[in-house]
């Protein structure tokens, strides 16, 4: 997963935990599902930050690349 998916899971989990007030028939506890989604999202965000430098990371596309042009090949 990535940083965006982790933030999305945290947001959905927070909505299920804190904003939805419904009574189910005891089969699914939405508060528990929300806490689980927030935990998985937090782990995803933390892993994305830990491995940020091994993937593209910040500044990947703005790094200077130096190419040496020796001119045309000799005949």
C-alpha positions in Angstrom: 0.0 0.0 0.0 1.0 3.6 -0.3 0.7 6.8 1.6 -2.6 7.7 0.0 -4.2 4.4 0.7 -3.1 4.6 4.3 -4.6 8.0 4.8 -7.8 6.9 3.1 -8.1 3.9 5.4 -7.5 6.1 8.5 -10.2 8.5 7.3 -12.8 5.7 6.6 -12.0 4.1 9.9 -12.4 7.4 11.8 -15.8 7.9 10.1 -17.0 4.4 11.0 -15.7 4.8 14.6 -16.8 8.3 15.5 -19.5 9.4 13.0 -21.6 6.4 12.4 -24.1 5.6 15.2 -26.1 2.5 14.2 -27.1 -0.7 16.0 -26.4 -3.9 14.1 -27.8 -7.3 15.1 -24.6 -8.2 16.9 -22.9 -9.6 13.8 -20.6 -6.7 13.0 -19.5 -4.0 15.4 -18.8 -0.9 13.2 -16.6 0.6 16.0 -14.3 -2.4 15.9 -14.1 -2.3 12.1 -13.3 1.4 12.2 -10.5 0.9 14.8 -9.1 -2.0 12.7 -9.1 0.2 9.5 -7.4 3.0 11.4 -4.7 0.6 12.7 -4.1 -0.9 9.2 -3.9 2.7 7.7 -1.5 3.8 10.4 0.8 0.8 9.8 0.6 1.5 6.0 1.6 5.2 6.6 4.4 4.3 8.9 5.8 1.6 6.5 5.5 4.1 3.6 7.6 6.6 5.6 10.2 4.1 6.6 10.7 2.9 3.1 10.3 6.3 1.5 14.0 6.7 0.6 14.2 3.2 -1.0 11.4 4.0 -3.4 11.3 7.2 -5.4 11.2 9.3 -2.4 11.3 13.1 -2.3 13.1 14.8 -5.0 13.4 11.8 -7.3 12.3 13.6 -10.4 14.2 16.8 -9.6 17.6 15.2 -9.1 20.3 16.2 -11.5 21.4 13.6 -13.9 24.7 14.2 -15.7 25.3 12.8 -19.1 28.7 13.0 -20.8 28.5 13.5 -24.6 31.8 12.5 -26.2 30.7 13.6 -29.6 30.2 11.4 -32.6 32.0 8.1 -32.8 35.3 8.1 -34.8 35.2 6.8 -38.4 
